[in-house]
Amino acid sequence: MPRFLFQPDPIDEYEFYPITIDIHLGIIKIPTEEILDDDAINNTESVIVGTDRKEVLNRIQTAFAREFQRYGKLKESDIRPMDYETKQAWTRIRKHIKNIEGIKG
């Protein structure tokens, strides 16, 4: 599959590094454990199928924004020590933030 970089739109003045995705025949694969909902937190890849590439990219942006709102602005001190799922999601989403110093935590 051809590799592309998906550039998430800025959210609340935060900018993000591009995310590598694979696109082939309307199927987009995120090849590492990245951004889509933590319901499947142990997955090492996510696959999204849609009828239109724009529709699928919009779904990725929506999911990324949802994950950022849920975890990206948390302070590390707000995460309970035994809440491994939240800590993992928090770490994953924050590695994509370019201006991380703007977020305290």
C-alpha positions, 0 to 999 in steps of 0.5 A: 500500500502507498504511504501518506502523511495525514496532517491533523487540523489544529485544535484549540491553537495546538498543532500536530505532527503528521501521522503516517497512514496507508491508503489503497482502494478506499481503505485507510490503514493506520499502521501503528497503535495511533489514534482511534478510540481506545475501545481496542487499545491493544490493536497495533493497526486500525483499518477504516473503510469508506466510500470516499477518501475525503469521508474517511479522512474526515472520520480520522480527523474527528476521531483524532479531535475526540481523542485530543479533547479526551486525553490531550489536555489532561495533566499527568497529575490528573491521571490516577496511578492505576489507570493504565488505559488513560495513561497510555492514551494520554502518552500516545496523543501527546507525542503528536502535539507540536507545541507540547510546552503550551500544555501543562502536565 
